[in-house]
Amino acid sequence: MSLEKEEGMQLTSNGHVQRSAVQWREIIARYRQSGLAMKEFCAQEGLTFRTFEEWERRQRRAERGKAQFVEVKAPSVTVSPGAVEVEFPNGVRLRVRGEADVVHA
């Protein structure tokens, strides 16, 4: 979607385009689907690179803040010496080693 086609744009007194947070989320979603490098996408869309970069950073921070705990069902067997490992979507691994008995609540 090029600059001319974008609906709901507002121009500031100095001629810059002012977009809402919702519009930036939509633009960032298009960027992520595009497969383009950030600079290429900005050039294609007529966006200021630094402004886009800041909004993309804000979006990533907001998404990280939405993390939630997920209940994990324990196995029905007693665990003997070994390890349990959980890998999160961002690549972080949590490994717990040692002896433990499974207690079902």
N, C-alpha and C positions, 0 to 999 in steps of 0.2 A: 504494500500500500504506500503510495508516494505521498509527499507532503500535500499536494493539491487535493488529493482524494480524502484525506483524513477529516472526519466530521467532528464538530464540537471544538475546533481549534479556536483559540483566542489570541489576538495579537496584542502585545504590549505597546506602549507609546513609542518605543524605539524600534518597533517592527519585528521583535522576536516573537516566536510562537510560544504560547504558554499552554501546557498540557496538564490535565488532572492526573492524580495518582492512578486512577483506573485506566486512563489512556496509556500511561507508562507501563503498567502491568501487561496490557494487551500488546504493546510494542515489544516488550521483553519476551513475551511468549512467542511472538513471531520470530524474533532473533534466535531463540533456542531451537525452533523448528527449522530454521533456514540452513543450518550447517555452515554458515559463513563465519569468517573471523569478524570480531567486533568492529574493526575499522571498515571492513568491506561493507558490512551491513549498514553502518551509519552513512557511508557515502551513497549507497543505493537508496536509502530512505530519506536522505537529505537532513540527517540529524547531526547535531554537534557532538563530537566524540566524547568530550569531557562530561557533558551533561548526561549523555546516555550511560557512560561508565558509572557515574555517581548513582543514577537511578537503578542500575543493574546491581550495584553493590548493596543498596538499600533493600532491594528485593531479596537478595541472598540472605542478608541478615534477618529479615522478617521470616523467611522460610525456616531458618535454623531455630528461631524462637518458638516455632510451632511444634517442636518435638514432644512426643507423648510417651508414656510408659505403656508397654504392651504386656498383658499377662501371658506367661509361658507356663504351660502345663508340665508338671514334673513327671518323669517316667514312673511307672508303677513298680519298678524294681529298686532294690537297694543299691546305691552306688558304692563301689569299692574304690580303692586308690585309682585315680585317673584324673581326668580334666573335663571341664565343661568350657566350651568356647562359643562366644556370640560375636558375629561380625555385623557391624552396622553398615548402612548404605554408604556412608562416607569413607569406608575402609578401616575404621577404627575397630580393633579386636579387643574383647574383654575375655580373659582366660582365668578360670578359677581352678586351682589344683589342690589335691589333697584328699583325705578321707572325709566322707560325709554320709550321713544317713538321710534318706528322703523322708520327710515328715509330711503326711497329707493332712490338710486342715478339714 
